[in-house]
Amino acid sequence: MEIDFGGECIELNPLRCAFMRQRNMLLLADLHLGKAAHFRRHGLAVPGEAHTADYARIDQLLSSYQPAKILILGDLFHSAHNPDWELFADFIRQRNADRWMLVEGNHDILSDAHYRDAGLQLLGDAWIDNGICFRHEPAALDLPVIAGHVHPGAAIEGRGRQRLRLPCFHISGQTLTMPAFGALTGLFTVHKNKAADRIYAIAGDKIYPV
C-alpha cells in the first residue's frame, strides 16, 4: 500500500517495513536481534533459530527493492553483546555494509566500536534528512517524524466478540510509527485519538486501513 507522508510517497509493506522510493531507502524498526540468546542466557528456552525468519525477510526485501540505503530506526540489538551480534555483523558485511544506517534506540547499548566494526553507520538518536526526522521514539515536532519503539498493534473486534491484535502502521499528526520488524516482539494497542489519525493493520500478506 502506498501513502503520502511528509510530501513523499511511502510504500507500506506487510513484511513490517516501509520503502521510500524517491530516496531508494528501506526502513526497518525494532529488530531486537540477540533477544533469543539473551533469554537463553537467563534460563528461558527460546529456540536458537528464532531470528532466522527475520534474516530471511530482510533478504527478501533486499532482493525485491534493491535499496541504496537501509535505515534501522532503533532497537537493532536487544541486549548487551552476545554471539548473535556476530551473526548480524557477518550478515551485513556480505550485503554491502556501507549502506546500512542506525538511529540508536534505548536497547542499542553496544559500544560504538561494535557497530562500526560491522560497517554500520551511526546517526545518533535522530537524523533529519530532506525535511523528515527519523528517530527511535515518536515525538511531536515541527516537521514530519518517522519512528519505531512503540510496536504498534491494531485491535480488531468481530461481531461474535472475537478480538484480534495485529501489527500496524500508525499515523498521528505528523508522526508515522512503524511496526516492530523482529519476530520476538510484542504489540502495544494504538487508537485513533483524532479524526485525522490513520491505522494500517497487517494481516498476512495484506495491509488494511482500520
Residue pairs with C-beta under 8 A, 6 or more apart in sequence:
1 11
1 12
1 200
1 207
2 9
2 10
2 11
2 12
3 9
3 10
3 12
3 171
3 198
3 200
4 10
5 144
5 146
5 171
5 176
6 131
6 132
6 143
6 144
6 146
6 174
6 176
7 131
7 144
8 20
8 22
8 23
8 132
9 21
9 22
10 18
10 19
10 20
10 176
11 18
11 19
11 20
11 21
12 18
12 169
12 200
12 207
13 19
13 61
13 207
14 202
14 203
14 204
14 205
14 206
14 207
15 57
15 60
15 61
16 28
16 57
16 167
16 178
16 179
16 180
16 181
16 202
17 26
17 27
17 28
17 61
17 178
17 181
18 26
18 27
18 146
18 169
18 176
18 178
19 25
19 26
19 27
19 65
19 67
20 27
23 68
23 69
23 130
24 65
24 66
24 67
24 68
24 69
25 67
25 68
25 69
25 70
25 71
26 61
26 62
26 65
26 67
26 69
26 70
26 71
27 71
27 73
27 134
27 146
27 178
28 58
28 70
28 71
28 72
28 73
28 178
28 181
29 72
29 73
29 74
29 75
29 136
29 147
29 148
29 149
29 178
29 179
29 180
29 181
30 73
30 74
30 75
30 105
30 148
30 149
30 151
30 178
30 180
30 181
30 182
30 185
31 54
31 72
31 75
31 76
31 77
31 181
31 182
32 75
32 76
32 77
32 78
32 107
32 180
32 182
32 184
32 185
33 51
33 54
33 76
33 77
33 78
33 84
33 85
33 87
33 88
33 182
34 51
34 77
34 78
34 79
34 82
34 84
34 85
34 88
35 46
35 50
35 51
35 78
35 79
35 182
35 184
36 46
36 47
36 48
36 50
36 51
36 84
36 184
37 48
37 79
37 82
37 83
37 84
38 78
38 79
38 80
38 82
39 46
40 46
40 48
41 82
46 184
50 183
50 184
51 84
51 87
51 182
51 183
51 184
53 183
54 181
54 182
54 183
55 87
55 91
57 181
58 91
61 67
62 70
62 95
67 99
68 99
69 99
69 100
69 101
70 99
70 100
70 101
71 101
71 102
71 103
71 127
71 134
72 100
72 101
72 102
72 103
73 103
73 105
73 134
73 135
73 136
73 146
73 147
73 148
73 149
73 178
74 102
74 103
74 104
74 105
74 106
74 107
74 108
74 135
74 136
74 137
74 147
74 148
74 149
75 105
75 106
75 107
75 108
75 136
75 148
75 149
76 88
76 102
76 105
76 107
76 108
77 84
77 85
77 88
77 107
77 108
77 110
78 107
78 184
79 107
79 109
80 109
80 110
81 110
81 114
85 110
85 114
88 118
89 114
89 117
89 118
89 119
92 100
92 118
92 119
92 120
93 118
93 119
97 118
97 119
97 120
98 119
98 121
100 119
100 120
100 121
101 120
101 121
101 122
101 123
101 127
102 108
102 115
102 120
102 121
102 122
102 123
103 123
103 124
103 125
103 126
103 127
103 134
103 135
103 136
104 122
104 123
104 124
104 125
104 136
105 136
105 137
105 148
105 149
106 136
106 137
106 149
112 122
115 122
116 122
123 134
125 135
125 136
126 133
126 134
126 135
127 133
127 134
127 135
128 134
128 143
131 143
131 144
132 143
132 144
132 145
132 146
133 139
133 141
133 143
133 144
133 145
133 146
134 145
134 146
134 147
135 145
135 146
135 147
136 147
136 148
136 149
137 147
137 148
137 149
138 145
138 147
138 149
138 150
138 172
138 175
138 177
139 145
139 147
139 175
140 173
140 174
140 175
141 174
143 174
144 174
144 175
144 176
145 174
145 175
145 176
146 175
146 176
146 178
147 175
147 176
147 177
147 178
148 177
148 178
148 180
149 177
150 170
150 177
150 188
150 190
151 167
151 179
151 180
151 185
151 186
151 187
151 188
152 167
152 168
152 169
152 170
152 177
152 178
152 179
152 187
152 188
152 189
152 190
152 199
153 165
153 166
153 167
153 168
153 187
153 188
153 189
153 190
154 165
154 166
154 167
154 168
154 189
154 190
154 199
154 201
154 210
155 163
155 164
155 165
155 189
156 163
156 164
156 165
156 166
156 201
156 210
157 163
157 164
158 164
165 187
165 189
166 187
166 201
166 202
166 203
167 179
167 180
167 187
167 201
167 202
168 179
168 190
168 199
168 200
168 201
168 202
168 210
169 176
169 177
169 178
169 179
169 199
169 200
169 202
169 207
170 176
170 177
170 190
170 197
170 198
170 199
170 200
171 177
171 197
171 198
171 199
172 193
172 194
172 197
173 194
173 196
173 197
177 190
179 202
180 186
180 187
190 199
191 197
192 198
192 199
198 209
199 209
199 210
200 207
200 208
200 209
200 210
201 207
201 208
201 209
201 210
